[in-house]
């Protein structure tokens, strides 16, 4: 089940770790411990791993239309794109899994 979402906030949550908060435009129901796939349709940077990644969902199932994922910053093209993008970046979400 694919849906559109928009990056609304980027936070450094620990040394070498960032949290990315997305506003989901459709109802997104999930259970604690699930994952989702995030795809950046037009990434700023590209590498052989492509424009999609799977993330553990760090937000609470009760957070409504806000979805938080947190990840270590490895320097990958995908994570650099997320980190350097301004709020408003459009992404595609698949899941939850």
N, C-alpha and C positions, 0 to 999 in steps of 0.2 A: 504494500500500500504506500505509494509515493505521495508526498505533499510538499508544499513550499514553506519555507521558513526564512526569517530574516535575522541576521546577526544584530543584536542590540547592545551587547556589552562584552568587553574583554577585560579580564582581571588576572593579575598575577596572584595565584593562590598559595604558592610556596616557591622556594628557590628552584628555578628550572621548570616550573609547572604553571600552566595557565588554565583559566576557566573561560569557556565561551558560552554565553547565554543567547539563546535564539527565541524569537517570538514565533510560535507556530500558528498558522492561520486557520487550521482545522482542528477539531478535537483530537488530542493525542493522548490516548490512555495507555498506561504501562504499569508494570509492577516493579518494585525494587529489585535491582540486580539485572535488569534487562539492558540490551544494547540497541543502538540504532546506527544506520549507515548515513553518513553525511557526504553529499556530493557537491562540489563547487563547479558549476557549469563552465565558468571562464576563469580559471585560476591565474593569478599573477605569475606564478612560477610552476614549472612542470618537471616531472621526473618519471622514471620508468614505472613507478608504483601507481601512476594514474591520479585521477581527480576525486577518488572516493576513499573514505576511511570508515572503519567501524569503531565506535566509541561506547564505553560504558556510560549509562545515564547517571549523572551525579545529583540531579534534582530529585525532589520528593514527588511521588505520584500526585500529591495534592496541590502542586504548584500551578495548576491551570494551564495557560497557554505558554508558559515559560519553560524552556528546556535547557538545562545546564549539562555540559560535558566538560570534563577536566582531563588534561593530558600533559605528559612530560614534553618539553620542547626539545625535540631531537634535531632541529635544523632541516627537517624534510621540506620539500617544496610545498606540500599541502599545508603543513603547520605554519610555515613562514607566510603563506598567503592569508591564512586565518588571522595570524598575529598582526600583520600589516594592513589588513582591510579595515576600512572605516565602518561604523555602524551603518546598517542598511544593506550589507552584502546579502544577496539572495542565494540560498542554497536549497537543495532537494534533500528531504529526509525519507528514509525507508525504515520500516520497523513498526513497532519494537520487535526484537528477537530475544 
